[in-house]
């Protein structure tokens, strides 16, 4: 996976006192590559930008080697989300006005269940990209899938909580209407990239 490695200078392995080595850090990104790419693709809607977000998050992780593997995978996900959001920040800002008067019929506590999180992963990302604008996709990923609070979503996306709530409501409506039809895994789909 030569294309997956950052062009930044390689950090030496540091297997000291329970810390993960550079190899272990990179393996966490490699193991979660498809999921991280899928999240970045939903946010950026661009294959090159999604790849770039994952590569940049991987490079960033080399400087933050941690003790707990689960934490590292979670951190890799958040780093990828942050990098992908930065790539589409202008689109998010431009779309925010569409959600100013949008009402949210969902509570602040509502996020996707584990089953609801798995359902969109069985759908071709192009279908989600075609149905939801970048702001709604970001709200779906950050609020619905990653379970970030509305306040944290608003901070990350640099929009108000009300705008996040409106975009998330739009994504939840679409999810409820369309994902059920795709509940069975698509066994022909090996890689989420198309």
C-alpha positions as CSV (number, residue, x, y, z in Angstrom):
1,X,0.0,0.0,0.0
2,X,2.6,2.5,-1.1
3,X,0.0,5.2,-1.8
4,X,-1.1,5.0,1.9
5,X,2.2,6.2,3.4
6,X,2.7,9.8,4.1
7,X,5.6,11.6,2.5
8,X,6.7,12.9,6.0
9,X,10.0,11.8,7.4
10,X,9.6,8.3,8.9
11,X,9.7,8.3,12.7
12,X,11.9,5.6,14.3
13,X,10.0,2.8,16.1
14,X,9.8,3.5,19.8
15,X,8.7,0.3,21.6
16,X,9.3,1.8,25.1
17,X,7.4,0.9,28.2
18,X,4.1,-0.2,26.7
19,X,3.9,2.5,24.0
20,X,2.8,1.4,20.6
21,X,5.5,1.2,17.9
22,X,5.2,3.2,14.6
23,X,4.4,-0.2,13.0
24,X,1.5,-0.7,15.4
25,X,0.2,2.8,14.7
26,X,0.3,2.3,11.0
27,X,-1.3,-1.2,11.3
28,X,-4.3,0.4,13.1
29,X,-4.8,2.7,10.1
30,X,-4.3,-0.2,7.7
31,X,-6.8,-2.4,9.5
32,X,-9.4,0.4,9.6
33,X,-8.5,1.8,6.1
34,X,-11.8,1.1,4.4
35,X,-13.9,2.5,7.3
36,X,-11.7,5.6,7.6
37,X,-11.9,6.1,3.8
38,X,-15.7,5.6,3.8
39,X,-16.1,8.3,6.5
40,X,-13.8,10.7,4.6
41,X,-15.6,10.0,1.3
42,X,-19.0,10.7,2.8
43,X,-17.7,14.0,4.1
44,X,-15.6,15.1,1.0
45,X,-17.5,13.3,-1.8
46,X,-14.2,13.2,-3.6
47,X,-12.0,10.0,-3.8
48,X,-8.7,12.0,-3.9
49,X,-9.7,14.2,-0.9
50,X,-10.8,11.1,1.0
51,X,-7.5,9.4,0.4
52,X,-5.7,12.5,1.3
53,X,-7.6,12.8,4.6
54,X,-6.7,9.2,5.6
55,X,-3.1,9.7,4.6
56,X,-2.8,13.0,6.5
57,X,-4.5,11.5,9.6
58,X,-2.1,8.5,9.4
59,X,0.9,10.8,9.2
60,X,-0.4,12.9,12.1
61,X,-0.8,9.8,14.2
62,X,2.9,9.0,14.0
63,X,3.5,11.9,16.3
64,X,0.9,10.7,18.9
65,X,1.7,7.1,19.7
66,X,-0.5,5.9,22.5
67,X,-0.9,3.0,24.9
68,X,-4.4,1.9,24.2
69,X,-5.1,0.3,20.8
70,X,-8.9,1.0,21.0
71,X,-8.2,4.6,21.8
72,X,-5.8,4.7,18.9
73,X,-8.4,3.4,16.5
74,X,-11.0,5.9,17.8
75,X,-8.4,8.7,17.6
76,X,-7.6,7.6,14.0
77,X,-11.3,7.9,13.2
78,X,-11.6,11.4,14.7
79,X,-8.3,12.5,13.0
80,X,-9.7,11.3,9.7
81,X,-13.0,13.1,10.3
82,X,-11.3,16.3,11.2
83,X,-9.0,16.1,8.1
84,X,-12.0,15.3,5.8
85,X,-14.0,18.2,7.3
86,X,-11.1,20.6,6.7
87,X,-11.1,19.6,3.0
88,X,-14.8,20.6,2.6
89,X,-15.0,23.5,5.0
90,X,-16.0,26.0,2.3
91,X,-18.8,23.8,1.1
92,X,-20.1,23.4,4.7
93,X,-20.0,27.2,5.2
94,X,-21.9,27.7,1.9
95,X,-24.6,25.2,2.8
96,X,-25.2,26.4,6.4
97,X,-27.7,29.0,5.2
98,X,-29.9,26.2,3.8
99,X,-30.4,24.9,7.4
100,X,-30.9,28.3,9.2
101,X,-34.7,28.0,9.3
102,X,-34.7,24.2,9.4
103,X,-36.4,22.6,12.4
104,X,-35.2,19.5,14.1
105,X,-37.7,16.9,15.0
106,X,-35.1,14.9,16.9
107,X,-33.9,15.3,20.5
108,X,-30.4,16.3,21.4
109,X,-29.8,12.8,22.7
110,X,-30.7,11.0,19.5
111,X,-27.8,9.3,17.7
112,X,-27.7,6.2,15.5
113,X,-27.9,2.7,17.1
114,X,-25.2,0.1,16.3
115,X,-27.5,-1.4,13.7
116,X,-28.3,2.0,12.2
117,X,-24.6,2.7,12.0
118,X,-23.9,-0.6,10.2
119,X,-26.7,-0.1,7.6
120,X,-25.2,2.8,5.7
121,X,-21.9,0.9,5.4
122,X,-23.8,-1.6,3.3
123,X,-24.9,1.1,0.8
124,X,-22.8,2.3,-2.1
125,X,-21.2,5.6,-0.9
126,X,-22.2,7.2,-4.2
127,X,-25.9,6.7,-3.2
128,X,-25.4,8.6,0.1
129,X,-23.3,11.3,-1.6
130,X,-26.0,11.8,-4.2
131,X,-28.8,12.0,-1.6
132,X,-27.2,14.2,1.1
133,X,-25.2,17.4,0.8
134,X,-21.8,17.7,2.5
135,X,-23.2,19.3,5.6
136,X,-25.8,16.6,6.1
137,X,-23.2,13.9,5.5
138,X,-20.9,15.5,8.0
139,X,-23.8,15.6,10.5
140,X,-24.6,12.0,9.8
141,X,-21.0,10.9,10.3
142,X,-20.0,13.2,13.3
143,X,-23.3,13.2,15.2
144,X,-25.0,10.0,14.1
145,X,-22.1,7.6,13.7
146,X,-19.4,9.0,15.9
147,X,-21.9,10.1,18.6
148,X,-20.4,13.6,19.1
149,X,-22.6,16.1,20.9
150,X,-24.4,18.8,19.0
151,X,-22.0,21.3,20.6
152,X,-18.9,19.3,19.5
153,X,-20.4,18.9,16.0
154,X,-21.0,22.7,15.8
155,X,-17.5,23.4,16.9
156,X,-15.9,21.0,14.4
157,X,-18.1,22.1,11.5
158,X,-17.9,25.8,12.5
159,X,-21.7,26.3,12.3
160,X,-24.4,26.8,15.0
161,X,-26.0,23.9,16.9
162,X,-29.3,24.6,15.2
163,X,-27.7,24.2,11.8
164,X,-26.1,20.9,12.9
165,X,-29.5,19.8,14.3
166,X,-31.3,20.7,11.0
167,X,-28.7,18.9,8.8
168,X,-28.7,15.9,11.1
169,X,-32.5,15.7,11.0
170,X,-32.3,15.8,7.2
171,X,-29.8,13.0,7.3
172,X,-31.9,10.9,9.7
173,X,-35.0,11.3,7.5
174,X,-33.0,10.1,4.5
175,X,-31.5,7.3,6.6
176,X,-34.9,6.1,7.8
177,X,-36.4,6.2,4.3
178,X,-33.6,4.7,2.3
179,X,-31.3,2.6,4.5
180,X,-33.9,-0.1,5.4
181,X,-34.0,-1.2,1.7
182,X,-30.2,-1.9,2.0
183,X,-30.2,-3.7,5.3
184,X,-28.7,-6.9,3.9
185,X,-25.0,-6.7,3.3
186,X,-23.8,-6.4,-0.3
187,X,-21.5,-9.4,-0.5
188,X,-20.2,-8.3,-3.9
189,X,-18.9,-5.1,-2.4
190,X,-15.4,-5.8,-1.1
191,X,-14.0,-2.3,-1.0
192,X,-16.1,0.8,-0.3
193,X,-14.2,2.8,-2.9
194,X,-15.7,2.9,-6.4
